[in-house]
Amino acid sequence: MIKFFKNFSKDESGAVTVDWVVLTAAVVGLAVAAYGSIQSGASDLTTRTNTFMDTQTPGTFATP
């Protein structure tokens, strides 16, 4: 039984799989965080563009 535990503790055949699962989870987490940031920024930009366009009248130029 002790020999079984020693062999089990030395066996690293599944360690690479665990590493890839952890790295993949980290990448997915970063992608979700980035998506939230981009989505809120794009929504804000759309709102500001809509507000600006509502103040414009056709045939006139906006002065900066």
Backbone torsions as a table, in degrees:
resi	resn	phi	psi	omega
1	MET	NA	-40.6	179.1
2	ILE	-65.9	-37.5	178.4
3	LYS	-63.2	-38.4	178.6
4	PHE	-61.2	-46.0	-179.6
5	PHE	-66.3	-37.0	177.5
6	LYS	-64.8	-45.0	178.0
7	ASN	-65.2	-39.1	179.7
8	PHE	-64.3	-41.1	-179.4
9	SER	-70.5	-26.0	178.9
10	LYS	-86.3	-17.8	-177.6
11	ASP	-74.5	121.6	-178.2
12	GLU	-116.4	23.6	-175.0
13	SER	-66.7	-27.9	179.7
14	GLY	-98.7	-0.4	-175.8
15	ALA	-66.5	-36.6	-179.4
16	VAL	-66.2	-39.4	178.6
17	THR	-62.6	-43.1	178.7
18	VAL	-63.1	-41.6	177.9
19	ASP	-60.2	-45.1	-179.5
20	TRP	-66.0	-36.6	178.0
21	VAL	-64.6	-43.6	179.4
22	VAL	-65.1	-44.9	179.7
23	LEU	-64.4	-40.9	178.2
24	THR	-64.1	-40.8	177.4
25	ALA	-63.5	-38.1	178.3
26	ALA	-66.6	-41.3	178.9
27	VAL	-65.3	-42.1	178.3
28	VAL	-63.7	-41.2	177.5
29	GLY	-61.9	-42.6	177.4
30	LEU	-65.9	-37.3	178.5
31	ALA	-65.3	-39.9	178.1
32	VAL	-65.2	-41.8	178.5
33	ALA	-65.0	-42.0	179.0
34	ALA	-65.9	-40.4	179.0
35	TYR	-60.6	-43.1	178.9
36	GLY	-61.6	-41.7	179.4
37	SER	-66.9	-45.8	-179.9
38	ILE	-65.1	-40.8	-178.3
39	GLN	-63.7	-43.5	-179.4
40	SER	-69.3	-37.9	177.2
41	GLY	-65.1	-42.2	179.4
42	ALA	-67.1	-38.0	178.1
43	SER	-64.4	-42.3	178.1
44	ASP	-63.7	-43.5	178.9
45	LEU	-62.8	-41.4	178.3
46	THR	-62.4	-42.0	179.2
47	THR	-64.2	-44.8	179.7
48	ARG	-65.9	-38.0	177.7
49	THR	-65.4	-42.2	178.4
50	ASN	-62.7	-42.2	178.3
51	THR	-62.9	-44.0	179.1
52	PHE	-63.7	-44.9	-177.9
53	MET	-66.0	-30.7	177.7
54	ASP	-66.6	-26.8	-178.6
55	THR	-85.0	-8.4	-176.9
56	GLN	-90.4	146.5	173.7
57	THR	-114.2	142.6	-178.0
58	PRO	-60.9	140.9	176.5
59	GLY	86.8	1.1	176.8
60	THR	-116.3	157.8	178.9
61	PHE	-108.8	138.6	177.0
62	ALA	-79.0	137.3	175.6
63	THR	-96.6	132.7	-178.0
64	PRO	-70.0	NA	NA
